[in-house]
């Protein structure tokens, strides 16, 4: 297992290198001069050139990227062009908020969609099955920004069950009250997908011979569904949960703006609008690292869910 994890981590290096080159190239080709933003729109050309030299923007692309990569290897993500704060410091203060939102959203997605998928498959083509499909499809068809605004209007403004905006650590009750609405909002699109996948995977397994054999032996129906059927239908569900975690991270960009959460997604939007390239590069690279590690975790969980899987 340790050797497999080490090999996967080594294979992730070229992926992260490719992400860093792609992001650096896109930002390099993006219209707009960061030096002009720092110097001010009315700054004379000589002042703008001085700022470009100070930021290293007057160097060729490969020189800029080489310097950037060298700093990354040393753990230095550079400084924000606008605030001159260390990028790593900004990311370490905002990323936990985004990660918390994504993890709570993933747990909510799994807790809701998997039971719904099992129930819908067990009662196939019944009223309960059709009602479940209708509800999850309606929720997934609603745009995230619209659903978030509706939640705010109903549960925060009128009912006042949850705070309107802000963030607090989950170690307090107030922290959970702040994260409920954003987590439900960001997971709305993934619930339908996971519920339908669970349903189809369960339908396929419930028709297998070993399930009929278990029933013939008099095994309780609950154990047949949970222990025999669901366990064998679990692998596709685990795969989608891991992939959707990346979607939850990207969905946090919109959700954090709606609920005024001080997360990395909101920081990324502000950095893009301000042409703050070091912040954008650091945030995208950190998101890529998180996605790679999540996929590695999913592969490890495969072995725990199905002992027949061997790592080579």
Backbone bond lengths (Angstrom), bond angles and torsions (degrees), N, CA, C in turn:
res aa  C-N    CA-C-N  psi(-1)  N-CA   C-N-CA  omega(-1)  CA-C   N-CA-C  phi
1 X - - - 1.470 - - 1.530 112.18 -
2 X 1.348 115.92 -44.44 1.474 119.52 -178.88 1.524 110.52 -63.09
3 X 1.367 116.32 -40.14 1.454 119.64 178.58 1.521 112.02 -65.03
4 X 1.346 115.34 -39.33 1.471 119.39 178.84 1.533 110.74 -63.40
5 X 1.333 116.41 -44.17 1.468 120.02 -179.99 1.526 110.61 -63.73
6 X 1.342 116.73 -40.32 1.469 119.94 179.49 1.525 110.75 -63.71
7 X 1.352 117.06 -42.02 1.466 119.75 179.41 1.525 111.19 -65.19
8 X 1.327 116.35 -39.24 1.472 119.35 178.32 1.526 111.29 -64.53
9 X 1.328 116.74 -38.66 1.458 120.05 178.70 1.529 110.88 -66.17
10 X 1.331 116.65 -38.88 1.470 119.55 178.62 1.526 110.72 -67.27
11 X 1.359 116.43 -36.98 1.470 119.24 177.80 1.524 111.75 -67.74
12 X 1.325 116.83 -23.20 1.466 119.85 -179.20 1.524 112.21 -74.74
13 X 1.328 117.08 -19.21 1.472 120.02 -177.64 1.530 111.65 -60.80
14 X 1.368 119.51 -49.85 1.477 118.00 177.81 1.529 113.04 -60.86
15 X 1.329 116.63 -34.36 1.471 119.74 178.79 1.530 110.44 -62.58
16 X 1.320 115.77 -48.28 1.467 119.65 -179.48 1.526 110.95 -66.23
17 X 1.349 116.22 -34.81 1.466 119.37 177.03 1.528 110.27 -64.09
18 X 1.339 116.28 -42.29 1.461 119.67 177.52 1.517 112.51 -63.50
19 X 1.348 116.86 -40.03 1.467 120.21 177.97 1.521 110.55 -62.30
20 X 1.337 116.26 -43.20 1.471 119.23 -178.32 1.523 110.96 -64.81
21 X 1.358 117.28 -39.81 1.481 119.95 178.94 1.519 110.19 -65.53
22 X 1.350 116.38 -44.26 1.462 120.06 -177.72 1.524 111.47 -63.30
23 X 1.325 117.25 -45.18 1.469 120.27 -179.98 1.518 110.55 -65.59
24 X 1.334 116.18 -42.73 1.467 119.34 179.91 1.524 110.79 -61.86
25 X 1.355 116.42 -41.56 1.468 120.14 -179.06 1.530 111.15 -66.99
26 X 1.343 116.87 -43.27 1.474 119.93 -179.41 1.528 110.56 -62.10
27 X 1.334 116.55 -44.49 1.459 119.28 179.62 1.526 111.27 -67.11
28 X 1.358 115.78 -33.43 1.461 119.18 179.27 1.519 111.52 -65.80
29 X 1.360 115.67 -33.85 1.466 120.54 -178.49 1.519 112.85 -89.66
30 X 1.333 117.64 -6.57 1.461 120.73 -178.90 1.530 110.42 -69.31
31 X 1.338 117.74 133.75 1.474 119.12 178.13 1.531 110.99 -61.40
32 X 1.335 114.70 149.74 1.464 119.07 179.34 1.518 110.85 110.00
33 X 1.315 116.10 134.63 1.455 122.06 -178.59 1.528 109.33 -105.36
34 X 1.351 118.49 113.93 1.468 119.38 178.92 1.521 112.57 -58.47
35 X 1.343 116.95 -32.17 1.468 119.35 179.71 1.522 111.15 -63.65
36 X 1.327 116.89 -35.98 1.463 120.45 178.75 1.527 110.75 -67.66
37 X 1.339 116.43 -34.77 1.461 120.42 177.75 1.524 110.41 -67.57
38 X 1.344 116.57 -40.66 1.464 120.28 179.66 1.521 110.85 -69.24
39 X 1.332 116.48 -44.24 1.473 120.01 -176.96 1.519 112.26 -74.12
40 X 1.331 116.91 -24.38 1.463 119.82 -177.70 1.503 110.88 105.64
41 X 1.329 117.74 148.52 1.470 120.62 -175.17 1.528 113.17 -65.15
42 X 1.339 118.06 -23.54 1.464 120.29 -177.80 1.527 112.86 -101.47
43 X 1.330 116.87 10.50 1.462 120.02 -177.72 1.529 110.62 -69.56
44 X 1.342 118.59 142.64 1.472 120.47 177.34 1.524 110.86 -67.60
45 X 1.341 116.88 157.87 1.485 120.76 -176.22 1.523 113.11 -58.01
46 X 1.328 118.33 -36.37 1.463 118.92 -178.17 1.532 111.49 -66.79
47 X 1.334 116.81 -33.94 1.468 119.89 177.00 1.524 110.31 -67.92
48 X 1.343 116.37 -40.60 1.468 120.53 178.50 1.523 109.76 -62.44
49 X 1.336 117.05 -41.08 1.478 119.82 179.31 1.528 110.80 -65.54
50 X 1.347 116.36 -37.50 1.479 118.58 177.42 1.525 111.01 -62.91
51 X 1.337 116.21 -39.65 1.464 119.79 179.01 1.523 110.13 -66.72
52 X 1.336 116.79 -39.94 1.470 120.41 178.28 1.529 110.52 -61.00
53 X 1.335 116.74 -42.63 1.474 118.93 178.19 1.521 110.83 -65.63
54 X 1.342 116.55 -39.15 1.468 119.54 -179.26 1.529 111.53 -65.33
55 X 1.338 116.79 -34.35 1.465 120.95 -179.13 1.528 112.56 -89.88
56 X 1.316 116.63 -6.91 1.468 119.88 -178.65 1.501 113.48 79.42
57 X 1.323 117.60 14.38 1.464 120.96 -177.45 1.515 112.93 -78.70
58 X 1.323 118.00 -9.83 1.467 120.75 179.04 1.532 111.72 -85.48
59 X 1.333 116.97 -3.81 1.456 120.89 -179.44 1.532 110.62 -86.21
60 X 1.350 118.00 158.20 1.480 120.43 176.48 1.528 110.84 -60.51
61 X 1.352 113.81 163.27 1.465 119.63 -176.37 1.529 112.29 -58.03
62 X 1.352 116.05 -46.72 1.463 118.28 -175.12 1.530 112.01 -66.84
63 X 1.353 115.99 -30.20 1.469 118.67 177.24 1.528 110.11 -69.56
64 X 1.330 115.97 -43.46 1.470 119.76 178.55 1.530 110.68 -61.50
65 X 1.354 115.79 -44.39 1.464 118.41 -178.90 1.530 111.18 -66.58
66 X 1.336 116.52 -40.60 1.461 119.69 179.32 1.524 111.56 -60.25
67 X 1.320 116.84 -43.18 1.463 120.12 178.09 1.532 110.43 -64.97
68 X 1.351 115.48 -41.12 1.469 119.50 179.61 1.521 111.10 -62.49
69 X 1.349 116.51 -45.11 1.456 120.39 -179.39 1.531 110.98 -64.70
70 X 1.325 116.59 -38.35 1.464 119.68 178.13 1.522 111.64 -62.53
71 X 1.332 116.19 -39.58 1.476 118.91 178.40 1.523 110.97 -67.98
72 X 1.362 116.59 -38.77 1.467 119.98 179.93 1.526 110.77 -61.45
73 X 1.336 116.21 -42.17 1.470 120.21 179.41 1.524 110.54 -60.42
74 X 1.327 116.39 -34.20 1.470 120.30 179.43 1.528 112.28 -84.84
75 X 1.345 117.18 2.47 1.463 120.29 179.84 1.509 113.62 82.40
76 X 1.344 116.64 16.41 1.461 121.20 -179.79 1.526 108.75 -108.93
77 X 1.330 117.17 110.59 1.463 121.63 -179.53 1.530 111.95 -88.33
78 X 1.315 117.67 7.64 1.461 120.84 -179.97 1.514 111.97 85.05
79 X 1.327 114.32 -168.64 1.463 120.97 -179.56 1.522 110.75 -123.19
80 X 1.313 115.55 151.83 1.461 120.98 176.98 1.528 109.40 -62.34
81 X 1.341 115.82 135.88 1.463 119.32 179.78 1.523 111.61 -64.85
82 X 1.315 116.85 -36.47 1.466 119.84 -174.85 1.531 112.36 -85.88
83 X 1.326 116.83 -51.13 1.467 119.05 -173.91 1.521 112.94 -93.96
84 X 1.358 117.77 -13.62 1.463 124.30 -178.32 1.524 111.85 64.44
85 X 1.328 117.90 14.42 1.457 121.20 175.56 1.529 109.29 -78.55
86 X 1.337 118.92 149.49 1.474 119.65 175.10 1.526 111.17 -60.49
87 X 1.342 114.82 132.73 1.474 119.46 -178.82 1.525 110.86 -62.15
88 X 1.323 116.48 -41.00 1.463 119.64 -177.99 1.528 111.11 -61.31
89 X 1.319 116.21 -35.61 1.478 119.57 178.73 1.524 111.10 -67.00
90 X 1.341 116.24 -40.34 1.470 119.67 177.69 1.525 110.82 -65.06
91 X 1.334 116.41 -40.68 1.462 119.95 -177.61 1.527 111.56 -69.77
92 X 1.320 116.89 -38.39 1.465 119.16 -178.65 1.524 112.53 -70.74
93 X 1.323 117.40 -20.75 1.466 119.62 176.51 1.527 112.79 -89.23
94 X 1.349 117.09 -25.47 1.464 119.55 -177.48 1.533 112.90 -100.51
95 X 1.341 117.25 -30.22 1.467 119.16 -176.29 1.532 112.88 -62.57
96 X 1.338 120.93 -39.48 1.476 119.02 177.91 1.528 113.18 -56.91
97 X 1.323 117.86 -33.15 1.467 120.49 178.49 1.535 109.87 -66.34
98 X 1.332 116.14 -46.75 1.466 120.40 179.33 1.528 111.34 -65.32
99 X 1.331 116.27 -41.75 1.461 119.58 179.53 1.529 110.77 -64.44
100 X 1.333 116.94 -40.47 1.467 120.36 177.03 1.518 110.87 -61.25
101 X 1.325 116.44 -44.65 1.462 120.32 178.94 1.536 111.16 -61.32
102 X 1.337 116.82 -43.48 1.462 120.02 -178.82 1.537 111.25 -68.12
103 X 1.329 117.59 -41.19 1.469 120.12 -178.60 1.530 110.66 -66.81
104 X 1.350 116.79 -46.42 1.473 119.80 178.78 1.530 109.85 -63.38
105 X 1.344 116.73 -39.42 1.463 119.67 177.27 1.521 111.87 -63.35
106 X 1.347 117.16 -40.09 1.471 120.37 178.71 1.530 110.99 -66.69
107 X 1.333 116.50 -40.42 1.475 119.08 178.43 1.531 110.36 -64.84
108 X 1.329 116.62 -42.14 1.470 120.45 178.03 1.528 111.11 -63.53
109 X 1.325 116.05 -42.27 1.465 120.17 178.39 1.524 111.34 -59.47
110 X 1.340 116.03 -46.87 1.462 120.13 -178.73 1.529 111.24 -66.55
111 X 1.343 115.86 -42.70 1.467 119.88 -176.91 1.523 112.21 -64.95
112 X 1.336 117.19 -28.60 1.468 120.29 -177.54 1.531 111.51 -94.01
113 X 1.322 116.21 -48.41 1.470 119.26 -169.91 1.526 113.09 -74.43
114 X 1.330 118.53 -38.20 1.471 119.79 -177.49 1.533 111.37 -64.76
115 X 1.347 120.32 -50.91 1.477 118.75 176.11 1.530 112.73 -59.64
116 X 1.346 117.00 -38.43 1.462 119.06 178.69 1.528 110.74 -62.74
117 X 1.338 116.39 -42.38 1.458 119.70 179.12 1.516 112.46 -64.41
118 X 1.343 117.01 -39.12 1.464 120.47 179.28 1.526 110.91 -66.06
119 X 1.340 115.42 -46.32 1.465 119.94 -179.31 1.530 110.64 -63.39
120 X 1.342 116.89 -41.79 1.465 120.20 -179.68 1.524 111.07 -64.97
121 X 1.340 116.79 -38.84 1.472 119.00 179.17 1.518 111.42 -69.51
122 X 1.315 117.04 -40.30 1.471 120.43 -178.24 1.531 111.14 -66.62
123 X 1.337 116.18 -35.32 1.480 120.90 178.45 1.532 109.31 -106.26
124 X 1.307 116.61 50.61 1.464 122.03 -174.24 1.528 111.92 -56.31
125 X 1.359 114.62 135.54 1.463 123.44 177.02 1.532 113.08 62.94
126 X 1.306 118.53 14.69 1.468 121.18 175.39 1.532 109.54 -90.17
127 X 1.322 115.87 176.19 1.464 120.38 176.92 1.526 110.21 -62.07
128 X 1.319 116.14 -39.03 1.460 120.40 179.24 1.531 111.07 -62.96
129 X 1.329 116.75 -40.68 1.463 121.48 178.31 1.522 110.78 -63.16
130 X 1.321 116.73 -49.30 1.470 120.33 -178.60 1.523 111.58 -65.69
131 X 1.348 116.31 -37.72 1.468 119.38 178.50 1.522 111.08 -64.63
132 X 1.318 116.27 -41.95 1.467 120.50 178.94 1.520 111.38 -61.16
133 X 1.327 115.70 -46.61 1.473 119.49 179.71 1.527 110.47 -62.41
134 X 1.337 117.14 -40.98 1.462 120.15 -179.18 1.533 111.06 -63.38
135 X 1.324 116.64 -42.36 1.468 119.94 -177.26 1.527 111.06 -66.02
136 X 1.330 116.99 -47.42 1.467 119.01 -176.62 1.527 111.58 -68.93
137 X 1.332 117.10 -34.96 1.465 118.83 177.78 1.519 111.28 -69.24
138 X 1.327 117.26 -36.84 1.467 120.17 177.20 1.519 110.53 -63.42
139 X 1.330 116.14 -42.49 1.464 119.44 179.36 1.511 112.29 -65.54
140 X 1.325 117.04 -38.16 1.465 119.34 -178.48 1.521 112.28 -74.93
141 X 1.342 117.16 -25.67 1.463 119.90 -179.37 1.524 112.22 -76.25
142 X 1.320 117.09 -16.75 1.470 120.56 -178.84 1.531 109.44 -78.12
143 X 1.333 119.73 127.37 1.471 120.64 176.42 1.529 111.18 -60.11
144 X 1.324 115.57 146.95 1.466 120.49 -175.32 1.520 111.03 -60.90
145 X 1.337 116.81 -43.12 1.466 118.51 -176.82 1.536 110.90 -65.95
146 X 1.354 116.90 -36.62 1.464 119.59 179.49 1.526 110.63 -69.81
147 X 1.333 116.16 -42.59 1.466 119.71 179.48 1.531 110.86 -63.68
148 X 1.336 116.14 -40.33 1.466 119.32 178.46 1.512 112.31 -63.09
149 X 1.328 117.32 -42.54 1.466 120.50 178.86 1.532 111.23 -65.63
150 X 1.340 116.98 -37.89 1.468 120.30 177.65 1.529 110.57 -64.38
151 X 1.323 116.17 -44.82 1.466 120.03 177.63 1.522 110.90 -59.31
152 X 1.327 117.27 -43.41 1.468 120.40 -179.97 1.527 110.65 -62.16
153 X 1.330 115.65 -43.82 1.472 119.45 -176.67 1.535 111.16 -66.93
154 X 1.337 116.16 -40.51 1.466 119.71 -175.78 1.523 111.43 -79.54
155 X 1.342 117.13 -55.55 1.463 121.12 -168.67 1.530 114.15 -90.50
156 X 1.333 117.97 -22.03 1.464 119.88 -178.65 1.527 111.70 -102.92
157 X 1.341 117.04 -44.64 1.459 119.74 -175.37 1.534 110.99 -82.60
158 X 1.347 118.07 -48.64 1.466 120.88 -174.70 1.529 112.40 -86.28
159 X 1.321 117.15 -56.42 1.471 120.57 -177.49 1.523 112.79 -80.16
160 X 1.319 117.63 -26.69 1.472 123.99 179.69 1.528 111.71 58.44
161 X 1.324 115.43 35.76 1.467 119.42 175.86 1.530 110.92 -78.17
162 X 1.318 116.04 -30.81 1.459 120.98 -176.63 1.523 109.64 -128.80
163 X 1.349 117.15 154.46 1.477 119.71 179.01 1.521 111.37 -67.48
164 X 1.313 115.75 154.71 1.462 121.40 -176.11 1.529 111.53 -72.82
165 X 1.318 118.00 -35.64 1.464 122.15 -176.92 1.516 108.74 -160.43
166 X 1.348 114.62 173.24 1.455 119.80 176.12 1.513 112.57 104.73
167 X 1.328 114.74 178.50 1.462 120.83 -176.86 1.526 109.16 -149.81
168 X 1.322 115.67 146.09 1.460 122.08 175.05 1.524 107.77 -144.72
169 X 1.327 118.52 151.18 1.476 120.14 179.68 1.530 111.68 -58.93
170 X 1.335 116.23 150.57 1.462 120.64 -177.84 1.520 112.87 -74.06
171 X 1.319 117.29 -2.42 1.467 119.95 176.49 1.522 111.75 -72.48
172 X 1.315 116.89 -9.28 1.461 121.39 178.75 1.526 109.80 -118.12
173 X 1.336 115.73 157.07 1.470 120.07 177.06 1.517 110.93 -63.34
174 X 1.339 116.19 -35.59 1.456 120.10 179.05 1.537 110.59 -62.71
175 X 1.338 116.83 -33.78 1.461 119.81 178.04 1.518 112.02 -63.15
176 X 1.338 117.32 -41.09 1.471 120.45 178.08 1.522 110.83 -67.28
177 X 1.332 117.78 -36.48 1.470 120.07 178.35 1.537 110.25 -64.68
178 X 1.331 117.33 -31.82 1.459 120.42 179.46 1.538 112.42 -75.12
179 X 1.339 117.63 -28.95 1.463 119.49 -170.84 1.528 112.34 -95.50
180 X 1.341 118.80 -14.25 1.471 120.51 -173.93 1.534 111.09 -61.58
181 X 1.311 117.44 -56.60 1.469 120.03 -175.96 1.534 112.20 -62.68
182 X 1.351 120.31 -46.00 1.475 118.69 176.93 1.525 112.78 -61.03
183 X 1.344 117.62 -38.81 1.473 119.74 -178.54 1.526 110.89 -67.07
184 X 1.322 117.46 -42.49 1.470 120.40 178.45 1.531 110.16 -65.02
185 X 1.333 116.36 -37.61 1.466 119.94 -179.76 1.521 111.53 -66.36
186 X 1.330 116.46 -48.18 1.465 119.50 -174.15 1.536 111.48 -70.38
187 X 1.341 117.46 -22.33 1.472 120.03 -177.83 1.517 113.01 -94.84
188 X 1.319 118.17 0.15 1.468 120.26 -174.24 1.528 111.87 -61.86
189 X 1.334 116.85 -36.95 1.461 119.40 -177.58 1.518 113.78 -75.21
190 X 1.320 116.95 -26.87 1.465 119.93 -176.34 1.519 112.60 -87.77
191 X 1.326 117.95 -20.39 1.467 120.61 -178.29 1.528 110.71 -62.94
192 X 1.316 116.63 -44.87 1.465 120.06 -178.42 1.522 111.06 -63.37
193 X 1.338 116.57 -43.58 1.456 120.39 -178.99 1.525 111.03 -62.32
194 X 1.325 116.61 -47.60 1.464 119.73 -177.62 1.525 111.39 -69.09
195 X 1.338 117.85 -36.61 1.463 120.64 179.00 1.531 110.73 -64.49
196 X 1.320 116.97 -43.04 1.465 119.89 -179.94 1.529 110.95 -68.42
197 X 1.331 116.66 -37.93 1.465 119.13 177.82 1.526 110.97 -65.51
198 X 1.345 116.75 -42.79 1.464 120.39 178.16 1.519 110.28 -61.13
199 X 1.326 116.79 -42.24 1.467 121.00 -179.82 1.525 111.03 -61.70
200 X 1.335 117.31 -49.34 1.465 119.50 -177.83 1.521 111.62 -66.57
201 X 1.344 116.64 -38.30 1.461 119.49 179.15 1.531 111.21 -66.60
202 X 1.329 116.68 -39.07 1.467 121.08 178.31 1.526 110.88 -67.65
203 X 1.326 117.64 -39.59 1.473 120.53 178.77 1.518 111.13 -60.52
204 X 1.327 115.65 -39.13 1.462 119.19 179.81 1.518 111.35 -67.26
205 X 1.335 117.17 -39.99 1.464 120.80 -176.81 1.522 110.92 -75.70
206 X 1.337 117.61 -37.12 1.467 120.29 -176.81 1.525 112.65 -62.71
207 X 1.332 116.54 -19.68 1.464 119.64 179.33 1.525 112.78 -93.86
208 X 1.322 118.08 4.76 1.461 120.93 -178.70 1.533 110.68 -77.49
209 X 1.331 115.14 158.92 1.468 120.88 -177.83 1.523 112.66 -64.79
210 X 1.349 116.87 -37.39 1.463 118.01 -176.19 1.533 111.69 -66.64
211 X 1.341 116.88 -26.74 1.467 119.45 176.32 1.528 110.09 -71.50
212 X 1.341 115.76 -42.29 1.467 118.98 177.64 1.524 110.54 -64.87
213 X 1.335 116.29 -36.34 1.466 119.86 178.23 1.521 110.94 -64.49
214 X 1.327 116.21 -42.48 1.465 119.92 179.41 1.520 110.91 -61.83
215 X 1.322 116.20 -40.74 1.472 119.32 177.86 1.522 110.65 -66.51
216 X 1.330 116.72 -40.11 1.475 120.25 -179.79 1.517 111.71 -63.64
217 X 1.343 116.11 -29.73 1.466 119.74 178.87 1.523 112.30 -79.25
218 X 1.331 117.25 -3.36 1.452 121.09 177.77 1.513 114.82 87.20
219 X 1.339 116.76 17.58 1.474 119.28 176.56 1.528 109.09 -65.38
220 X 1.324 115.51 138.80 1.471 119.71 -179.80 1.523 109.94 -57.11
221 X 1.339 116.62 142.89 1.466 121.38 -174.51 1.530 111.78 -60.37
222 X 1.329 117.05 -36.64 1.478 120.24 179.31 1.532 110.51 -61.31
223 X 1.356 115.65 -42.83 1.459 119.47 -179.61 1.528 111.02 -70.33
224 X 1.333 116.47 -33.33 1.466 119.39 177.21 1.533 110.62 -61.61
225 X 1.336 114.87 -44.77 1.472 119.01 -177.25 1.524 111.18 -70.96
226 X 1.338 116.85 -48.66 1.468 120.47 -172.04 1.526 111.74 -79.73
227 X 1.337 117.00 -50.19 1.469 119.75 -173.16 1.514 112.49 -79.66
228 X 1.325 117.84 -42.68 1.468 120.25 -174.24 1.534 111.90 -92.14
229 X 1.324 117.27 -51.43 1.468 119.38 -174.18 1.529 111.72 -77.06
230 X 1.326 117.23 -53.40 1.466 119.05 -173.79 1.521 111.59 -64.95
231 X 1.319 117.59 -37.28 1.467 119.41 -179.01 1.528 110.79 -61.49
232 X 1.327 117.01 -37.60 1.463 119.71 179.16 1.527 112.40 -79.47
233 X 1.324 117.36 -17.65 1.468 120.32 177.72 1.519 111.93 -95.23
234 X 1.339 116.60 6.85 1.458 120.10 -169.76 1.528 113.61 -78.79
235 X 1.344 117.96 -31.56 1.469 119.71 -171.95 1.534 113.39 -59.53
236 X 1.348 119.83 -48.11 1.478 117.85 177.03 1.521 112.64 -61.09
237 X 1.336 116.77 -33.47 1.471 120.17 179.57 1.528 110.02 -65.88
238 X 1.329 116.55 -42.82 1.470 119.62 178.67 1.523 110.53 -61.88
239 X 1.328 116.54 -41.06 1.474 120.57 179.82 1.531 111.05 -58.47
240 X 1.326 115.52 -48.21 1.473 119.32 -177.16 1.524 111.08 -69.00
241 X 1.329 117.68 -36.55 1.469 119.47 177.84 1.526 110.06 -59.67
242 X 1.332 116.71 -43.02 1.462 119.84 178.77 1.510 112.55 -64.85
243 X 1.338 116.84 -43.43 1.466 119.39 179.73 1.522 111.49 -67.20
244 X 1.330 116.53 -38.14 1.453 119.67 -178.23 1.521 112.58 -71.16
245 X 1.341 116.95 -18.44 1.457 118.64 176.33 1.537 110.12 -61.98
246 X 1.323 116.04 -38.46 1.457 119.57 175.13 1.515 112.01 -63.32
247 X 1.340 116.02 -38.00 1.465 119.91 177.37 1.533 110.69 -64.64
248 X 1.338 116.60 -38.39 1.460 120.03 178.57 1.520 110.79 -64.90
249 X 1.336 117.30 -37.09 1.461 120.04 177.45 1.527 110.76 -63.40
250 X 1.347 116.19 -44.32 1.467 118.91 179.60 1.521 111.05 -70.03
251 X 1.342 117.46 -34.00 1.459 120.11 178.60 1.510 113.24 -68.17
252 X 1.338 115.95 -18.73 1.457 119.11 179.06 1.519 112.09 -65.74
253 X 1.335 117.79 -21.22 1.466 120.42 179.92 1.524 110.39 -59.10
254 X 1.350 116.62 -46.25 1.462 120.77 -179.85 1.526 110.90 -76.03
255 X 1.320 116.06 -45.11 1.464 120.48 -175.07 1.531 111.64 -62.74
256 X 1.318 117.35 -41.79 1.459 120.10 -179.77 1.535 111.21 -64.67
257 X 1.320 116.82 -33.75 1.467 119.37 177.74 1.522 110.64 -68.67
258 X 1.346 117.89 -39.66 1.461 121.15 -178.65 1.527 110.73 -66.93
259 X 1.340 116.52 -44.48 1.462 120.33 -174.73 1.531 112.63 -97.42
260 X 1.324 117.06 10.66 1.478 122.41 177.06 1.526 111.93 53.32
261 X 1.323 116.15 43.42 1.455 120.49 176.44 1.532 109.05 -85.43
262 X 1.319 117.69 133.91 1.484 120.08 -178.07 1.511 111.91 -81.14
263 X 1.345 116.54 58.72 1.453 121.21 -176.05 1.518 112.58 -101.73
264 X 1.343 114.58 -178.02 1.462 120.07 -176.80 1.528 111.76 -71.39
265 X 1.342 117.08 -30.28 1.454 119.62 178.50 1.511 112.08 -63.84
266 X 1.316 115.67 -44.33 1.474 119.60 177.83 1.523 110.52 -66.26
267 X 1.342 117.03 -39.49 1.466 121.02 176.60 1.519 110.76 -61.59
268 X 1.345 116.51 -38.60 1.466 120.73 -179.35 1.529 110.83 -64.83
269 X 1.330 117.07 -42.40 1.466 120.10 178.78 1.523 110.44 -61.75
270 X 1.331 116.79 -45.79 1.463 120.49 179.71 1.528 111.04 -62.91
271 X 1.347 116.62 -38.13 1.461 120.16 -179.05 1.525 111.39 -68.56
272 X 1.345 116.60 -38.14 1.468 119.70 178.69 1.524 110.36 -64.65
273 X 1.327 116.68 -44.18 1.465 120.28 179.95 1.524 111.79 -64.43
274 X 1.342 117.32 -31.10 1.468 121.47 -177.52 1.529 112.32 -94.28
275 X 1.364 117.69 3.79 1.471 121.56 -176.33 1.517 111.59 56.36
276 X 1.309 116.10 35.77 1.458 121.13 179.22 1.526 107.79 -87.48
277 X 1.329 116.13 81.65 1.458 122.09 -170.58 1.533 113.81 -60.30
278 X 1.316 120.98 -44.09 1.474 119.20 -179.03 1.534 112.72 -58.73
279 X 1.317 117.57 -36.85 1.462 120.44 177.85 1.532 109.99 -66.28
280 X 1.328 116.99 -44.69 1.465 121.10 -179.20 1.531 110.47 -62.40
281 X 1.326 116.39 -46.42 1.465 119.91 -179.04 1.527 111.22 -62.70
282 X 1.310 117.51 -42.99 1.460 120.55 -179.90 1.522 112.16 -66.02
283 X 1.340 117.22 -41.49 1.467 120.81 -178.53 1.527 111.14 -66.41
284 X 1.340 116.82 -43.52 1.470 119.87 -179.81 1.524 110.48 -66.25
285 X 1.318 117.34 -41.52 1.464 120.27 179.95 1.528 110.67 -65.14
286 X 1.321 117.80 -39.51 1.464 120.52 178.44 1.525 110.90 -66.62
287 X 1.328 117.25 -38.33 1.470 120.44 177.08 1.527 110.56 -64.88
288 X 1.348 116.76 -38.48 1.472 120.13 178.42 1.528 110.78 -65.18
289 X 1.325 117.29 -41.18 1.466 120.59 178.12 1.531 110.07 -61.73
290 X 1.326 116.68 -42.89 1.463 121.04 179.32 1.521 111.37 -62.21
291 X 1.328 116.54 -41.33 1.468 120.54 -179.87 1.528 110.76 -65.63
292 X 1.330 116.63 -42.00 1.468 120.32 179.23 1.525 110.70 -63.16
293 X 1.327 117.12 -44.75 1.463 120.77 179.92 1.529 111.30 -65.81
294 X 1.331 117.23 -34.67 1.466 120.43 177.80 1.521 110.84 -64.56
295 X 1.322 116.84 -42.83 1.466 119.74 177.96 1.522 111.79 -64.80
296 X 1.319 116.35 -36.47 1.466 119.93 176.17 1.529 110.22 -64.42
297 X 1.322 116.91 -41.33 1.466 120.89 178.50 1.527 111.07 -63.30
298 X 1.340 116.51 -38.99 1.471 120.40 178.07 1.520 110.89 -61.88
299 X 1.336 117.02 -42.46 1.471 120.07 179.34 1.524 111.31 -64.22
300 X 1.329 116.64 -35.79 1.467 119.42 178.06 1.529 110.53 -68.49
301 X 1.330 116.28 -38.68 1.469 120.42 -179.90 1.521 111.00 -65.82
302 X 1.356 117.77 -28.82 1.464 120.47 176.37 1.524 110.94 -51.10
303 X 1.348 114.51 -47.87 1.464 119.34 -177.57 1.514 112.53 -64.33
304 X 1.329 117.63 -33.37 1.455 121.02 178.56 1.534 110.95 -72.21
305 X 1.348 116.53 -35.82 1.463 120.22 -179.18 1.521 112.19 -77.00
306 X 1.329 117.23 -33.16 1.457 121.14 -178.51 1.526 108.84 -133.56
307 X 1.329 117.91 103.01 1.479 120.49 -177.75 1.520 113.20 -62.57
308 X 1.343 119.27 -15.01 1.462 120.28 179.49 1.520 112.37 -69.94
309 X 1.339 116.72 -19.38 1.466 120.48 -178.81 1.522 109.18 -76.92
310 X 1.326 115.61 129.21 1.455 121.99 178.55 1.529 109.66 -116.72
311 X 1.310 115.70 140.91 1.458 120.86 178.54 1.523 109.29 -96.35
312 X 1.348 115.55 128.47 1.468 120.03 -179.61 1.519 109.69 -117.87
